[in-house]
């Protein structure tokens, strides 16, 4: 790579798609002009459609603006149940992911054994698989005619096994914990590799036991990563649809599920748009909190540098001094 | 090493494996095993068979795989172009403009994917643009959803990129276009291929928005997997899922070869 600068022409590979790549800034043209085409494209396929959803949810049958749809939909028991289920599932899944992610990350980073790195990589590959595969696998394992019940009936001779939670919120929560834990695990492992091991050794030589070191040295350092991972999982689990769809549970109706059934199964676009607006508003608010948390708490060498080196330098100094 | 006591260390590792294996290693193994079996009601699957895979080869499932791959390739290419362009232009803006661009391009991640699907359906079912029931709307949905990740990867790579190469090229008299295509983009190639793999994988597995707007003549593989499992054909669904995972891994592996070669240059 370093050979690039002195001999650019012969050594450099052909660019991938010269015709389609972004044109370079020309002298005299301000930088923001080049941001206009992508923003226009985004406006056409994201902002305009989202606006159309909000507009549809606010338009009465006569075409006048009205909030009647909101009053109507928000008062229904179906919507309230869906909201309660969504929040319950998301909070439980997030709590589960945080506990599990923290535990697994601590073992992988600080009590390593042969194969623990491979375990970390296995979890990484989860991120490239669709979420519904997890539900599919859990149906085989814990479904009413699944492996766990099969073993139970074989051993005890009973007709049916005790595992019957895949069609309840707990099945969804288990699937979401399995699928979303990597989102907590990854930032935590990244944060742990930046931890100064001398701190651990000093704490240990001063007589602190493992539990105390975790509590008073490791956790404060890993807290930003934990917050960021948890907030991301909360948003993702509020938005998750495929996992819920695959459980086939009629009782577990989350907000995205309600949007789908109102729009596609009942062709009631107005209700779908109202629920979609509420759901999107909820998620976007949480996402903004997540962005605020990560940009403020971002570790010194951790993520991408966002605000220039000088500010990062001061952040680094402050954090080290505080820690 | 946090735990010095040998016994404690062993017991912590045992607990780790007891949690880790059932939760993370088992699901993938279960899908693979189920795709090769006719029956699974005891501890182990029974009735080894390849007929679920035969079902993949003839009929609409192969078609669904083709649809998924075509959609994923189109969406990834569009997302890479749009995401790279947006990230490059955001990078040349000030911190405030940069934050606005970040917020705009990460919006599709924050909004539920089902809502993205509904939004496209509502917006493009009425004039001026009618796309409802076309393949185009599926391409647009997938592109919208994966562009955010392309933008994020390229943006992060630009942050790490040493500006000195581009500065040297410029000081030697290269025009900005030449610097971009001969210096900056080649330097970004490893992260671009990484982003391409991510986009491809995400698009291959996309179900939520697709369920909202796929036309009957353009059924991607995840929808086929859902319809199979929804009517109770879990074993066939598993075989489809294995084909989906294998295709995704194959493409990601090929792209990682590009990445390694680009990294060695």
Interface residues (C-beta under 8 A of the other chain):
Chain A: X1 X3 X4 X5 X8 X9 X11 X12 X13 X15 X16 X17 X18 X20 X21 X22 X23 X24 X25 X26 X27 X31 X32 X34 X35 X37 X38 X39 X41 X42 X45 X46 X47 X48 X49 X50 X51 X52 X53 X56 X100 X103 X104 X106 X107 X110 X111 X113 X116 X119 X122 X123 X126 X128 X129 X130 X131 X132 X133 X134 X136 X137 X138 X139 X140 X141 X145 X146 X147 X150 X151 X154 X177 X178 X181 X200 X204 X210 X213 X214 X235 X238 X239 X241 X242 X245 X246 X248 X255 X256 X259 X260 X263 X264 X269 X272 X273 X276 X279 X280 X283 X284 X286 X287 X288 X291 X303 X304 X305 X306 X307 X308
Chain B: X1 X2 X3 X8 X9 X12 X13 X16 X19 X20 X23 X24 X25 X26 X27 X28 X30 X31 X34 X40 X41 X42 X43 X81 X82 X84 X85 X86 X88 X89 X90 X92 X93 X95 X97 X98 X101 X102 X103 X104 X105 X106 X107 X108 X109 X110 X111 X112 X113 X114 X115 X116 X118 X119 X120 X121 X122 X123 X124 X140 X143 X144 X147 X155 X156 X159 X160 X164 X165 X168 X169 X172 X174 X175 X176 X177 X179 X180 X181 X182 X183 X185 X186 X187 X189 X192 X197 X198 X201 X202 X204 X205 X206 X207 X208 X211 X212 X222 X225 X226 X229 X230 X234 X237 X238 X241 X244 X245 X248 X249 X252 X262 X263 X265
